[in-house]
Amino acid sequence: SYVILPLYCLFNFLRKNHFFALFIGVFVSVSRVIYLSFICLSAAQMRQRKWLLFPFMIVVILLIFMSTLPDLDLVNKEWVFRAYAREKATEVFNDNPVLGVGPGYFGGVISIIYNSPVYKEYNFSEKWYEYMKPFRSLDQFWPQAIAETGAIGTMVFLGLLISMLMLFYTLRKRHEEYFMKNILTGFFVSTLIIFIYLLG
């Protein structure tokens, strides 16, 4: 998600003939966050740069198309990947609410590489486990955090995000120079977006 800041900088200092490389990077990322960032930045720059309309429309169409793609398999609950993962994460957290099962034991790449015993202990579906292997992740942050680190670890990470927001906000107020003020605004907004995005 921190790609929003360099995108912002590139949009402000970019020459038209260099734009193609940036657009290809955005296009091949196949990331909804990057697409949304591109759309917002393009819309903000459209008055001065009319030529942004065409790439803007392409990315809007791609985003709409990606939003209409069906979920994995709504008939079989085990294949609704994120919902199933959240249920299991809640189950693990309920049994280990304070410290969790430990970093690297649930939902991340380490737990897959070292074949964490948590998956067998909580009767994870073989289909679910096989589907997770290529991703090496639950593909959602907070369920993994509460299961691995419990309430204490989750609160520590939350505290880190809040302290970053406070730091960027304070530094922004102290700076009078226009460019640095905008860079720090970018960091503040990016951190806020990461905070919101992790909820999804």
N, C-alpha and C positions, 0 to 999 in steps of 0.2 A: 504493500500500500504506500510505502514511501516513494514510489515512482511518481506520485502526484507532484512532489516538490521539483524533481528534475524536469518533469514535463512542463511545469509552470515556468521554470527558468528558460527552457528551450523555446517555448512559445514567445517569450519576450525578447530573446536575442537571436532568434532563428532567421536566416535568410530563406527566401522562397525556394531557391534551388537546392537547399539542404533538407527541406521539409520531407521529401520523399522517403529518405532513410528513417526518419522518425515515424512516419506513418506506417511503413512496413513493419517496424518493431511493434507498434501498437496493434496492428492487424494480426500478426502471427502469435501474439501473446495469448489470444483466446481467453482473456481475463475480463470478467464483467466489471471489476473495479477499474482497470485501466481504460476500458471502453467508456465507462461513465465519466472518468476523469477527463478523457479526451473530449467528450461531448460538452461537458461544462466549460472547459477551457476554450473550445472552439466557439461556443455560443458567446462567451465573453469577448472574444476577439473579432467576431464576425463583422462589426461595423468598419473596422480599419482594414480587414483582410477578407474581401468578398470571395476570394478563391477558396476559402476554407469550407464553403457551402457543400461542395461535392464530396470531399472526404468525410465531412460531418454526416451527410446523408447515408453514406456507405456504412459508417460505424453504427448509426441509429438502426438501420435495417438489420445489421448483424446482431445487435443487442436484442432487438425484438424477436428475431429468429431463435436466439439462444434461450430466451425467456419462455418460448412455447415448447421447447423440447420436453418429452415426457420423462417422468421419474423412472427409476430402474425397473420396478415391477410392483405395482401397487396391490396385486392380488396376493402375493406371498409376503407376509410381514417381515420375514427374515431378510428379504432382499431390499427392503426400504432402508438403505444403508445407514443414513444419519439418525433416523428415528430409533432404529434398533440399537445403535451405538449409544445414544443418549439414555435409553432405558437401562442398559447394562452399566453405564457409568454411574447412574443414580443408585443402582443396586450395590455397586462396589463402594460408593461413597457412604451409603447408609450403614454399611458394615465397618467402615474405617473413616469416621467423620472428622477426626482431628488432624491426623497426619497423612491420611490416604494409604495406598499400598506401597508407595515409594516411587521416586522418579525412575522412568525407564521400564516400569512394570505394566503399563496399560496404555494402549492406543498410539504409541509412537514407534518410530523406526527401530529403536533399541529393543523394544518388547517383541518385535517381529524377528529380528536377527537372532536374539538369544532365547526365543521361544518361551516367553513368560508363562509361569504356571497359573497366572490369574485367569487366563482364557479357559483352561480346563476346569479350574476351581468353580467358575461361575457358569459352566455349561454353555459356552459360546457355540453358536451354530457353526458347523463346518463350512457351510456355504458362505456365511458372513465372514469367517476368518479367511477363506480362500479369496474372497472378493477384496478384502483389506490388504492382502499381501502386496499386490502391485503398487497400491497407493502408499503403503507403509505409514498410514496415518488414519485417524478417525475423520480427518478433514473438517474438524471443528475443535476450537481451542478449549473453551470452558469445561465441557464434559471430561476431556482428558485431564485438565488441571485439577478439578475437584476429586477425581478418582485417584490420581497419582500423588497429589500433595495435600489433599484434604482442605479443611477450612483455613488452616494457618498458611499454607503455601499459596492458596488462592488469594487470600487477603494481602500477603506480601507482594504478589505480582500486581494486584489492583493498586496497592500503595505506590509501586514503581510508576505505573501509568499516570496516576494522579500527580505524583511529584514532578514527572516530566512536563505535564500540562502547566503546572504552577511555575516551573523554571522558565519555559518558553514565554509564558505570559508576562512574567516579571522582567525578563531580559528585553522583551519587546517594548515594554513601557519605558525602560531606561534608555533605549537607543533612539536617537533623533535622526540619524541618517536614513534616508528613504529606502535605499536598497536593503540594508540590514534589517530594517523594520519589517519589510515584506518577506524576507527570507525566514525570519523568526515567526511571522504569521503563518507561513507555509508549514513550518515544523509543528506549530501548535495545532493547526487544522488537520495535518496528516496524523498526528498522534490521536486526536479526537476521533478521526475516521477509523483508525485501527481499533480503538476502544469499542466503537459502535459495530464495526465489522466482525470483531471477535464474538459478539453476541449472536451473530448469524451463523 
